[in-house]
Amino acid sequence: MTDAKLRFVDSQFGFTTPAARFFSVGFDDNVIYSVRMSPQIEPLLIDDALKVVLDLQNQWRERGWVAKGLRENPTIADTPEWRAYLRKGILSGRSFWQAGDKYQAMLLLGRFEDYRNPTEERYLITLALAKPWVPFDEIEDLYNEPSHFPAPQPRQ
């Protein structure tokens, strides 16, 4: 019933999210092992959703997080290609970020059918944070089949 912000307190890798309505903390024996949240109060219009996503990615970049898995999951950008990709509603945009060997974050941005705003395109953001769970260093160079719905790649 109460909105919450995540203020991730780490001297090197810390960041802050906007207020969230959905916030889940996984813990075992009083030790937190994961956080999952949607850093927004309600599904957002594309401009607002991209502002949140880009702000998080910029905070991570500035604090030493490194984007991972870029071949399959490029960082989300505010480009016409990304907007068209997200607008289809087939797949979500997804980016992975890693902070040394301490933390890994997965950020998702996808179209969401909001019954309260049926005539508007709304988007939902999901953030998952935990110890690294995808071994990018081991799998980056493996051959992958081309995707039928590839995410937009950064402009060179």
VMD Tcl script that builds the backbone (N, CA, C; Angstrom):
set m [mol new atoms 468]
animate dup $m
set s [atomselect $m all]
$s set {name element resname resid chain x y z} {
  {N N MET 1 A 0.808 -1.203 0.000}
  {CA C MET 1 A 0.000 0.000 0.000}
  {C C MET 1 A 0.850 1.266 0.000}
  {N N THR 2 A 2.131 1.138 0.321}
  {CA C THR 2 A 2.999 2.304 0.372}
  {C C THR 2 A 4.026 2.221 -0.739}
  {N N ASP 3 A 4.304 3.343 -1.374}
  {CA C ASP 3 A 5.323 3.383 -2.404}
  {C C ASP 3 A 6.697 3.375 -1.749}
  {N N ALA 4 A 7.681 2.820 -2.440}
  {CA C ALA 4 A 9.030 2.734 -1.883}
  {C C ALA 4 A 10.055 3.023 -2.970}
  {N N LYS 5 A 11.125 3.695 -2.595}
  {CA C LYS 5 A 12.267 3.903 -3.469}
  {C C LYS 5 A 13.376 2.976 -3.019}
  {N N LEU 6 A 14.174 2.532 -3.967}
  {CA C LEU 6 A 15.355 1.762 -3.619}
  {C C LEU 6 A 16.542 2.715 -3.622}
  {N N ARG 7 A 17.181 2.841 -2.495}
  {CA C ARG 7 A 18.450 3.558 -2.412}
  {C C ARG 7 A 19.495 2.491 -2.143}
  {N N PHE 8 A 20.164 2.055 -3.195}
  {CA C PHE 8 A 21.137 0.974 -3.109}
  {C C PHE 8 A 22.430 1.574 -2.582}
  {N N VAL 9 A 22.711 1.293 -1.335}
  {CA C VAL 9 A 23.849 1.914 -0.660}
  {C C VAL 9 A 25.075 1.019 -0.795}
  {N N ASP 10 A 25.960 1.423 -1.671}
  {CA C ASP 10 A 27.253 0.767 -1.856}
  {C C ASP 10 A 28.210 1.899 -2.214}
  {N N SER 11 A 29.321 1.978 -1.528}
  {CA C SER 11 A 30.222 3.112 -1.726}
  {C C SER 11 A 30.696 3.261 -3.165}
  {N N GLN 12 A 30.784 2.169 -3.899}
  {CA C GLN 12 A 31.249 2.243 -5.280}
  {C C GLN 12 A 30.105 2.149 -6.284}
  {N N PHE 13 A 29.144 1.260 -6.050}
  {CA C PHE 13 A 28.149 0.942 -7.067}
  {C C PHE 13 A 26.732 1.432 -6.757}
  {N N GLY 14 A 26.570 2.299 -5.779}
  {CA C GLY 14 A 25.245 2.725 -5.347}
  {C C GLY 14 A 24.445 3.466 -6.406}
  {N N PHE 15 A 23.124 3.405 -6.288}
  {CA C PHE 15 A 22.202 4.106 -7.183}
  {C C PHE 15 A 20.863 4.249 -6.482}
  {N N THR 16 A 19.980 5.062 -7.076}
  {CA C THR 16 A 18.648 5.300 -6.510}
  {C C THR 16 A 17.609 5.147 -7.609}
  {N N THR 17 A 16.460 4.563 -7.254}
  {CA C THR 17 A 15.369 4.403 -8.222}
  {C C THR 17 A 14.246 5.385 -7.896}
  {N N PRO 18 A 13.363 5.608 -8.857}
  {CA C PRO 18 A 12.135 6.346 -8.556}
  {C C PRO 18 A 11.247 5.510 -7.630}
  {N N ALA 19 A 10.191 6.118 -7.149}
  {CA C ALA 19 A 9.238 5.405 -6.302}
  {C C ALA 19 A 8.625 4.226 -7.053}
  {N N ALA 20 A 8.352 3.163 -6.303}
  {CA C ALA 20 A 7.828 1.928 -6.886}
  {C C ALA 20 A 6.584 1.483 -6.131}
  {N N ARG 21 A 5.674 0.881 -6.835}
  {CA C ARG 21 A 4.506 0.275 -6.211}
  {C C ARG 21 A 4.765 -1.201 -5.971}
  {N N PHE 22 A 5.467 -1.850 -6.933}
  {CA C PHE 22 A 5.825 -3.256 -6.774}
  {C C PHE 22 A 7.276 -3.340 -6.333}
  {N N PHE 23 A 7.510 -3.997 -5.197}
  {CA C PHE 23 A 8.856 -4.102 -4.634}
  {C C PHE 23 A 8.916 -5.413 -3.871}
  {N N SER 24 A 9.825 -6.297 -4.260}
  {CA C SER 24 A 9.928 -7.607 -3.638}
  {C C SER 24 A 11.378 -7.846 -3.213}
  {N N VAL 25 A 11.565 -8.308 -1.991}
  {CA C VAL 25 A 12.899 -8.595 -1.471}
  {C C VAL 25 A 12.968 -10.071 -1.122}
  {N N GLY 26 A 13.961 -10.758 -1.690}
  {CA C GLY 26 A 14.182 -12.163 -1.364}
  {C C GLY 26 A 15.255 -12.250 -0.295}
  {N N PHE 27 A 14.982 -13.035 0.728}
  {CA C PHE 27 A 15.990 -13.181 1.775}
  {C C PHE 27 A 15.971 -14.594 2.321}
  {N N ASP 28 A 17.117 -15.000 2.861}
  {CA C ASP 28 A 17.285 -16.316 3.457}
  {C C ASP 28 A 18.064 -16.132 4.742}
  {N N ASP 29 A 17.498 -16.568 5.844}
  {CA C ASP 29 A 18.143 -16.453 7.145}
  {C C ASP 29 A 18.550 -15.005 7.430}
  {N N ASN 30 A 17.628 -14.072 7.138}
  {CA C ASN 30 A 17.801 -12.635 7.362}
  {C C ASN 30 A 18.884 -11.986 6.512}
  {N N VAL 31 A 19.285 -12.631 5.418}
  {CA C VAL 31 A 20.247 -12.057 4.491}
  {C C VAL 31 A 19.538 -11.860 3.143}
  {N N ILE 32 A 19.555 -10.630 2.640}
  {CA C ILE 32 A 18.917 -10.330 1.351}
  {C C ILE 32 A 19.761 -10.937 0.228}
  {N N TYR 33 A 19.110 -11.665 -0.679}
  {CA C TYR 33 A 19.832 -12.220 -1.822}
  {C C TYR 33 A 19.322 -11.692 -3.154}
  {N N SER 34 A 18.147 -11.033 -3.163}
  {CA C SER 34 A 17.663 -10.461 -4.420}
  {C C SER 34 A 16.618 -9.383 -4.146}
  {N N VAL 35 A 16.514 -8.487 -5.118}
  {CA C VAL 35 A 15.481 -7.452 -5.108}
  {C C VAL 35 A 14.852 -7.460 -6.486}
  {N N ARG 36 A 13.553 -7.391 -6.512}
  {CA C ARG 36 A 12.829 -7.298 -7.779}
  {C C ARG 36 A 11.808 -6.191 -7.617}
  {N N MET 37 A 11.752 -5.292 -8.571}
  {CA C MET 37 A 10.853 -4.162 -8.431}
  {C C MET 37 A 10.473 -3.597 -9.788}
  {N N SER 38 A 9.447 -2.771 -9.768}
  {CA C SER 38 A 9.060 -2.004 -10.933}
  {C C SER 38 A 9.175 -0.542 -10.523}
  {N N PRO 39 A 10.245 0.145 -10.937}
  {CA C PRO 39 A 10.499 1.499 -10.452}
  {C C PRO 39 A 9.571 2.550 -11.055}
  {N N GLN 40 A 8.300 2.400 -10.732}
  {CA C GLN 40 A 7.271 3.320 -11.206}
  {C C GLN 40 A 6.016 3.077 -10.379}
  {N N ILE 41 A 5.143 4.060 -10.320}
  {CA C ILE 41 A 3.899 3.944 -9.559}
  {C C ILE 41 A 2.801 3.311 -10.402}
  {N N GLU 42 A 2.835 3.570 -11.702}
  {CA C GLU 42 A 1.841 3.026 -12.625}
  {C C GLU 42 A 2.505 2.832 -13.982}
  {N N PRO 43 A 1.880 2.071 -14.886}
  {CA C PRO 43 A 2.438 1.942 -16.231}
  {C C PRO 43 A 2.582 3.327 -16.861}
  {N N LEU 44 A 3.713 3.554 -17.520}
  {CA C LEU 44 A 4.062 4.888 -18.013}
  {C C LEU 44 A 3.938 5.007 -19.523}
  {N N LEU 45 A 3.768 6.230 -19.993}
  {CA C LEU 45 A 3.881 6.514 -21.412}
  {C C LEU 45 A 5.345 6.293 -21.820}
  {N N ILE 46 A 5.582 6.055 -23.094}
  {CA C ILE 46 A 6.919 5.699 -23.556}
  {C C ILE 46 A 7.966 6.751 -23.191}
  {N N ASP 47 A 7.663 8.037 -23.317}
  {CA C ASP 47 A 8.639 9.084 -22.986}
  {C C ASP 47 A 9.065 8.986 -21.527}
  {N N ASP 48 A 8.099 8.807 -20.639}
  {CA C ASP 48 A 8.398 8.731 -19.214}
  {C C ASP 48 A 9.134 7.441 -18.858}
  {N N ALA 49 A 8.736 6.344 -19.476}
  {CA C ALA 49 A 9.397 5.063 -19.204}
  {C C ALA 49 A 10.858 5.106 -19.661}
  {N N LEU 50 A 11.105 5.668 -20.832}
  {CA C LEU 50 A 12.478 5.772 -21.315}
  {C C LEU 50 A 13.323 6.671 -20.423}
  {N N LYS 51 A 12.731 7.736 -19.885}
  {CA C LYS 51 A 13.481 8.605 -18.964}
  {C C LYS 51 A 13.960 7.815 -17.746}
  {N N VAL 52 A 13.094 6.979 -17.186}
  {CA C VAL 52 A 13.462 6.175 -16.016}
  {C C VAL 52 A 14.565 5.192 -16.379}
  {N N VAL 53 A 14.386 4.468 -17.481}
  {CA C VAL 53 A 15.366 3.457 -17.910}
  {C C VAL 53 A 16.717 4.099 -18.211}
  {N N LEU 54 A 16.709 5.192 -18.942}
  {CA C LEU 54 A 17.968 5.853 -19.295}
  {C C LEU 54 A 18.653 6.419 -18.061}
  {N N ASP 55 A 17.879 6.935 -17.119}
  {CA C ASP 55 A 18.472 7.439 -15.881}
  {C C ASP 55 A 19.153 6.309 -15.105}
  {N N LEU 56 A 18.496 5.168 -14.976}
  {CA C LEU 56 A 19.110 4.032 -14.275}
  {C C LEU 56 A 20.387 3.589 -14.974}
  {N N GLN 57 A 20.321 3.438 -16.303}
  {CA C GLN 57 A 21.507 3.011 -17.045}
  {C C GLN 57 A 22.643 4.020 -16.890}
  {N N ASN 58 A 22.330 5.320 -16.897}
  {CA C ASN 58 A 23.364 6.349 -16.721}
  {C C ASN 58 A 23.963 6.303 -15.323}
  {N N GLN 59 A 23.120 6.112 -14.309}
  {CA C GLN 59 A 23.649 5.989 -12.951}
  {C C GLN 59 A 24.616 4.812 -12.861}
  {N N TRP 60 A 24.215 3.676 -13.428}
  {CA C TRP 60 A 25.071 2.494 -13.378}
  {C C TRP 60 A 26.387 2.752 -14.106}
  {N N ARG 61 A 26.293 3.320 -15.302}
  {CA C ARG 61 A 27.502 3.595 -16.093}
  {C C ARG 61 A 28.446 4.517 -15.313}
  {N N GLU 62 A 27.898 5.558 -14.712}
  {CA C GLU 62 A 28.708 6.518 -13.955}
  {C C GLU 62 A 29.334 5.903 -12.704}
  {N N ARG 63 A 28.691 4.881 -12.145}
  {CA C ARG 63 A 29.186 4.269 -10.912}
  {C C ARG 63 A 30.031 3.018 -11.163}
  {N N GLY 64 A 30.361 2.738 -12.419}
  {CA C GLY 64 A 31.269 1.638 -12.715}
  {C C GLY 64 A 30.623 0.322 -13.097}
  {N N TRP 65 A 29.296 0.296 -13.219}
  {CA C TRP 65 A 28.648 -0.910 -13.724}
  {C C TRP 65 A 28.992 -1.040 -15.210}
  {N N VAL 66 A 29.013 -2.277 -15.700}
  {CA C VAL 66 A 29.351 -2.540 -17.096}
  {C C VAL 66 A 28.192 -3.293 -17.749}
  {N N ALA 67 A 27.780 -2.816 -18.921}
  {CA C ALA 67 A 26.741 -3.512 -19.672}
  {C C ALA 67 A 27.300 -4.850 -20.152}
  {N N LYS 68 A 26.493 -5.908 -20.049}
  {CA C LYS 68 A 26.918 -7.258 -20.425}
  {C C LYS 68 A 25.931 -7.859 -21.419}
  {N N GLY 69 A 26.400 -8.868 -22.140}
  {CA C GLY 69 A 25.522 -9.586 -23.070}
  {C C GLY 69 A 25.004 -8.710 -24.184}
  {N N LEU 70 A 25.838 -7.790 -24.655}
  {CA C LEU 70 A 25.382 -6.770 -25.601}
  {C C LEU 70 A 24.971 -7.309 -26.961}
  {N N ARG 71 A 25.510 -8.447 -27.364}
  {CA C ARG 71 A 25.141 -8.994 -28.673}
  {C C ARG 71 A 23.647 -9.328 -28.719}
  {N N GLU 72 A 23.151 -9.933 -27.659}
  {CA C GLU 72 A 21.733 -10.315 -27.607}
  {C C GLU 72 A 20.866 -9.282 -26.893}
  {N N ASN 73 A 21.468 -8.511 -25.988}
  {CA C ASN 73 A 20.708 -7.581 -25.156}
  {C C ASN 73 A 21.420 -6.232 -25.074}
  {N N PRO 74 A 21.356 -5.453 -26.157}
  {CA C PRO 74 A 22.022 -4.145 -26.123}
  {C C PRO 74 A 21.335 -3.222 -25.116}
  {N N THR 75 A 22.071 -2.227 -24.651}
  {CA C THR 75 A 21.457 -1.287 -23.716}
  {C C THR 75 A 20.293 -0.579 -24.408}
  {N N ILE 76 A 19.304 -0.261 -23.641}
  {CA C ILE 76 A 18.099 0.382 -24.168}
  {C C ILE 76 A 18.414 1.848 -24.438}
  {N N ALA 77 A 17.935 2.363 -25.566}
  {CA C ALA 77 A 18.211 3.746 -25.961}
  {C C ALA 77 A 16.924 4.412 -26.431}
  {N N ASP 78 A 16.917 5.720 -26.417}
  {CA C ASP 78 A 15.778 6.473 -26.927}
  {C C ASP 78 A 16.049 6.807 -28.390}
  {N N THR 79 A 15.754 5.831 -29.241}
  {CA C THR 79 A 15.928 5.994 -30.688}
  {C C THR 79 A 14.624 5.590 -31.373}
  {N N PRO 80 A 14.420 6.032 -32.605}
  {CA C PRO 80 A 13.223 5.593 -33.334}
  {C C PRO 80 A 13.152 4.069 -33.454}
  {N N GLU 81 A 14.323 3.417 -33.603}
  {CA C GLU 81 A 14.347 1.957 -33.731}
  {C C GLU 81 A 13.868 1.277 -32.446}
  {N N TRP 82 A 14.353 1.762 -31.305}
  {CA C TRP 82 A 13.921 1.187 -30.028}
  {C C TRP 82 A 12.436 1.431 -29.799}
  {N N ARG 83 A 11.956 2.620 -30.091}
  {CA C ARG 83 A 10.533 2.920 -29.897}
  {C C ARG 83 A 9.665 2.003 -30.757}
  {N N ALA 84 A 10.061 1.784 -31.995}
  {CA C ALA 84 A 9.307 0.888 -32.882}
  {C C ALA 84 A 9.358 -0.544 -32.365}
  {N N TYR 85 A 10.511 -0.984 -31.899}
  {CA C TYR 85 A 10.672 -2.338 -31.362}
  {C C TYR 85 A 9.756 -2.551 -30.158}
  {N N LEU 86 A 9.742 -1.596 -29.242}
  {CA C LEU 86 A 8.912 -1.716 -28.036}
  {C C LEU 86 A 7.430 -1.587 -28.353}
  {N N ARG 87 A 7.095 -0.734 -29.300}
  {CA C ARG 87 A 5.697 -0.481 -29.645}
  {C C ARG 87 A 5.001 -1.748 -30.136}
  {N N LYS 88 A 5.748 -2.633 -30.803}
  {CA C LYS 88 A 5.151 -3.873 -31.313}
  {C C LYS 88 A 4.555 -4.716 -30.189}
  {N N GLY 89 A 5.162 -4.640 -29.009}
  {CA C GLY 89 A 4.657 -5.411 -27.877}
  {C C GLY 89 A 4.942 -6.891 -27.953}
  {N N ILE 90 A 5.801 -7.307 -28.885}
  {CA C ILE 90 A 6.115 -8.728 -29.020}
  {C C ILE 90 A 7.087 -9.152 -27.926}
  {N N LEU 91 A 8.177 -8.406 -27.805}
  {CA C LEU 91 A 9.193 -8.691 -26.806}
  {C C LEU 91 A 9.518 -7.421 -26.031}
  {N N SER 92 A 10.092 -7.602 -24.871}
  {CA C SER 92 A 10.547 -6.471 -24.075}
  {C C SER 92 A 11.976 -6.144 -24.438}
  {N N GLY 93 A 12.349 -4.883 -24.195}
  {CA C GLY 93 A 13.758 -4.525 -24.238}
  {C C GLY 93 A 14.387 -5.069 -22.964}
  {N N ARG 94 A 15.605 -5.558 -23.063}
  {CA C ARG 94 A 16.257 -6.132 -21.885}
  {C C ARG 94 A 17.731 -5.773 -21.924}
  {N N SER 95 A 18.247 -5.305 -20.790}
  {CA C SER 95 A 19.680 -5.069 -20.691}
  {C C SER 95 A 20.184 -5.618 -19.367}
  {N N PHE 96 A 21.415 -6.078 -19.403}
  {CA C PHE 96 A 22.081 -6.610 -18.210}
  {C C PHE 96 A 23.239 -5.699 -17.858}
  {N N TRP 97 A 23.436 -5.497 -16.566}
  {CA C TRP 97 A 24.531 -4.669 -16.064}
  {C C TRP 97 A 25.205 -5.415 -14.924}
  {N N GLN 98 A 26.525 -5.278 -14.854}
  {CA C GLN 98 A 27.247 -5.972 -13.801}
  {C C GLN 98 A 28.197 -5.017 -13.097}
  {N N ALA 99 A 28.251 -5.144 -11.771}
  {CA C ALA 99 A 29.124 -4.344 -10.918}
  {C C ALA 99 A 30.208 -5.261 -10.371}
  {N N GLY 100 A 31.334 -5.337 -11.094}
  {CA C GLY 100 A 32.422 -6.226 -10.686}
  {C C GLY 100 A 31.914 -7.642 -10.529}
  {N N ASP 101 A 32.344 -8.304 -9.459}
  {CA C ASP 101 A 31.833 -9.648 -9.188}
  {C C ASP 101 A 30.817 -9.619 -8.049}
  {N N LYS 102 A 30.309 -8.411 -7.746}
  {CA C LYS 102 A 29.407 -8.247 -6.606}
  {C C LYS 102 A 27.922 -8.334 -6.963}
  {N N TYR 103 A 27.518 -7.629 -8.026}
  {CA C TYR 103 A 26.086 -7.511 -8.330}
  {C C TYR 103 A 25.845 -7.620 -9.828}
  {N N GLN 104 A 24.623 -8.039 -10.147}
  {CA C GLN 104 A 24.160 -8.042 -11.527}
  {C C GLN 104 A 22.733 -7.517 -11.525}
  {N N ALA 105 A 22.416 -6.702 -12.515}
  {CA C ALA 105 A 21.063 -6.163 -12.646}
  {C C ALA 105 A 20.527 -6.508 -14.030}
  {N N MET 106 A 19.243 -6.808 -14.076}
  {CA C MET 106 A 18.559 -7.005 -15.343}
  {C C MET 106 A 17.430 -5.978 -15.388}
  {N N LEU 107 A 17.384 -5.244 -16.476}
  {CA C LEU 107 A 16.385 -4.200 -16.647}
  {C C LEU 107 A 15.511 -4.561 -17.844}
  {N N LEU 108 A 14.203 -4.600 -17.632}
  {CA C LEU 108 A 13.257 -4.922 -18.698}
  {C C LEU 108 A 12.330 -3.735 -18.935}
  {N N LEU 109 A 12.012 -3.492 -20.186}
  {CA C LEU 109 A 11.036 -2.458 -20.550}
  {C C LEU 109 A 10.129 -3.050 -21.608}
  {N N GLY 110 A 8.842 -3.130 -21.304}
  {CA C GLY 110 A 7.913 -3.730 -22.251}
  {C C GLY 110 A 6.563 -3.055 -22.257}
  {N N ARG 111 A 5.886 -3.211 -23.363}
  {CA C ARG 111 A 4.539 -2.647 -23.491}
  {C C ARG 111 A 3.600 -3.378 -22.555}
  {N N PHE 112 A 2.639 -2.637 -22.002}
  {CA C PHE 112 A 1.746 -3.178 -20.992}
  {C C PHE 112 A 0.334 -2.692 -21.279}
  {N N GLU 113 A -0.603 -3.619 -21.320}
  {CA C GLU 113 A -1.993 -3.244 -21.554}
  {C C GLU 113 A -2.600 -2.787 -20.233}
  {N N ASP 114 A -2.820 -1.500 -20.128}
  {CA C ASP 114 A -3.331 -0.888 -18.906}
  {C C ASP 114 A -4.832 -0.662 -19.044}
  {N N TYR 115 A -5.621 -1.411 -18.300}
  {CA C TYR 115 A -7.076 -1.315 -18.415}
  {C C TYR 115 A -7.590 0.067 -18.025}
  {N N ARG 116 A -6.822 0.812 -17.229}
  {CA C ARG 116 A -7.251 2.160 -16.826}
  {C C ARG 116 A -7.041 3.175 -17.939}
  {N N ASN 117 A -6.164 2.862 -18.886}
  {CA C ASN 117 A -5.860 3.756 -20.010}
  {C C ASN 117 A -5.857 2.941 -21.306}
  {N N PRO 118 A -7.007 2.410 -21.703}
  {CA C PRO 118 A -7.041 1.463 -22.823}
  {C C PRO 118 A -6.666 2.063 -24.177}
  {N N THR 119 A -6.720 3.383 -24.325}
  {CA C THR 119 A -6.401 3.985 -25.616}
  {C C THR 119 A -4.962 4.478 -25.700}
  {N N GLU 120 A -4.186 4.283 -24.638}
  {CA C GLU 120 A -2.810 4.773 -24.608}
  {C C GLU 120 A -1.814 3.612 -24.592}
  {N N GLU 121 A -0.668 3.843 -25.199}
  {CA C GLU 121 A 0.421 2.865 -25.124}
  {C C GLU 121 A 1.132 3.083 -23.796}
  {N N ARG 122 A 1.086 2.094 -22.927}
  {CA C ARG 122 A 1.733 2.192 -21.620}
  {C C ARG 122 A 2.835 1.145 -21.531}
  {N N TYR 123 A 3.816 1.422 -20.680}
  {CA C TYR 123 A 4.991 0.561 -20.572}
  {C C TYR 123 A 5.308 0.273 -19.113}
  {N N LEU 124 A 5.825 -0.924 -18.889}
  {CA C LEU 124 A 6.170 -1.385 -17.558}
  {C C LEU 124 A 7.674 -1.676 -17.506}
  {N N ILE 125 A 8.307 -1.239 -16.435}
  {CA C ILE 125 A 9.734 -1.451 -16.219}
  {C C ILE 125 A 9.888 -2.456 -15.090}
  {N N THR 126 A 10.795 -3.396 -15.256}
  {CA C THR 126 A 11.108 -4.348 -14.197}
  {C C THR 126 A 12.616 -4.344 -13.986}
  {N N LEU 127 A 13.014 -4.305 -12.737}
  {CA C LEU 127 A 14.426 -4.334 -12.360}
  {C C LEU 127 A 14.645 -5.503 -11.422}
  {N N ALA 128 A 15.606 -6.352 -11.752}
  {CA C ALA 128 A 16.005 -7.462 -10.878}
  {C C ALA 128 A 17.464 -7.235 -10.509}
  {N N LEU 129 A 17.779 -7.435 -9.238}
  {CA C LEU 129 A 19.121 -7.168 -8.726}
  {C C LEU 129 A 19.523 -8.293 -7.783}
  {N N ALA 130 A 20.718 -8.855 -7.994}
  {CA C ALA 130 A 21.199 -9.962 -7.155}
  {C C ALA 130 A 22.701 -10.130 -7.381}
  {N N LYS 131 A 23.271 -11.165 -6.746}
  {CA C LYS 131 A 24.631 -11.553 -7.077}
  {C C LYS 131 A 24.612 -12.002 -8.530}
  {N N PRO 132 A 25.736 -11.919 -9.236}
  {CA C PRO 132 A 25.735 -12.329 -10.644}
  {C C PRO 132 A 25.188 -13.750 -10.836}
  {N N TRP 133 A 24.216 -13.885 -11.732}
  {CA C TRP 133 A 23.603 -15.188 -11.988}
  {C C TRP 133 A 23.771 -15.630 -13.433}
  {N N VAL 134 A 24.053 -14.715 -14.358}
  {CA C VAL 134 A 24.313 -15.092 -15.744}
  {C C VAL 134 A 25.823 -14.995 -15.955}
  {N N PRO 135 A 26.487 -16.109 -16.319}
  {CA C PRO 135 A 27.957 -16.109 -16.459}
  {C C PRO 135 A 28.403 -15.542 -17.808}
  {N N PHE 136 A 28.257 -14.232 -17.993}
  {CA C PHE 136 A 28.568 -13.625 -19.293}
  {C C PHE 136 A 29.990 -13.890 -19.751}
  {N N ASP 137 A 30.943 -13.896 -18.836}
  {CA C ASP 137 A 32.335 -14.127 -19.233}
  {C C ASP 137 A 32.515 -15.500 -19.874}
  {N N GLU 138 A 31.685 -16.453 -19.502}
  {CA C GLU 138 A 31.778 -17.803 -20.051}
  {C C GLU 138 A 30.993 -17.970 -21.356}
  {N N ILE 139 A 29.941 -17.201 -21.519}
  {CA C ILE 139 A 29.043 -17.434 -22.658}
  {C C ILE 139 A 29.113 -16.373 -23.748}
  {N N GLU 140 A 29.814 -15.277 -23.529}
  {CA C GLU 140 A 29.832 -14.185 -24.508}
  {C C GLU 140 A 30.293 -14.627 -25.886}
  {N N ASP 141 A 31.271 -15.502 -25.950}
  {CA C ASP 141 A 31.833 -15.871 -27.242}
  {C C ASP 141 A 31.201 -17.103 -27.865}
  {N N LEU 142 A 30.222 -17.696 -27.211}
  {CA C LEU 142 A 29.560 -18.856 -27.786}
  {C C LEU 142 A 28.700 -18.424 -28.962}
  {N N TYR 143 A 28.585 -19.285 -29.958}
  {CA C TYR 143 A 27.754 -18.991 -31.116}
  {C C TYR 143 A 26.283 -19.094 -30.718}
  {N N ASN 144 A 25.525 -18.111 -31.106}
  {CA C ASN 144 A 24.080 -18.126 -30.870}
  {C C ASN 144 A 23.354 -18.039 -32.199}
  {N N GLU 145 A 22.215 -18.700 -32.261}
  {CA C GLU 145 A 21.374 -18.581 -33.437}
  {C C GLU 145 A 20.846 -17.153 -33.523}
  {N N PRO 146 A 20.721 -16.612 -34.724}
  {CA C PRO 146 A 20.161 -15.266 -34.858}
  {C C PRO 146 A 18.723 -15.225 -34.330}
  {N N SER 147 A 18.364 -14.138 -33.708}
  {CA C SER 147 A 17.018 -13.972 -33.170}
  {C C SER 147 A 16.064 -13.561 -34.286}
  {N N HIS 148 A 14.827 -14.035 -34.199}
  {CA C HIS 148 A 13.810 -13.615 -35.163}
  {C C HIS 148 A 13.327 -12.205 -34.867}
  {N N PHE 149 A 13.552 -11.755 -33.628}
  {CA C PHE 149 A 13.143 -10.424 -33.223}
  {C C PHE 149 A 14.319 -9.729 -32.539}
  {N N PRO 150 A 15.390 -9.421 -33.292}
  {CA C PRO 150 A 16.558 -8.839 -32.630}
  {C C PRO 150 A 16.270 -7.441 -32.102}
  {N N ALA 151 A 16.827 -7.150 -30.947}
  {CA C ALA 151 A 16.706 -5.805 -30.377}
  {C C ALA 151 A 17.557 -4.848 -31.203}
  {N N PRO 152 A 17.169 -3.583 -31.248}
  {CA C PRO 152 A 17.967 -2.607 -31.999}
  {C C PRO 152 A 19.393 -2.523 -31.448}
  {N N GLN 153 A 20.352 -2.505 -32.331}
  {CA C GLN 153 A 21.750 -2.390 -31.944}
  {C C GLN 153 A 22.149 -0.917 -31.902}
  {N N PRO 154 A 23.126 -0.589 -31.048}
  {CA C PRO 154 A 23.569 0.802 -30.985}
  {C C PRO 154 A 24.122 1.255 -32.318}
  {N N ARG 155 A 23.954 2.549 -32.585}
  {CA C ARG 155 A 24.497 3.118 -33.822}
  {C C ARG 155 A 25.988 3.267 -33.692}
  {N N GLN 156 A 26.686 2.973 -34.761}
  {CA C GLN 156 A 28.157 3.057 -34.747}
  {C C GLN 156 A 28.628 4.451 -35.030}
}
mol reanalyze $m
mol bondsrecalc $m
mol representation Tube
mol addrep $m
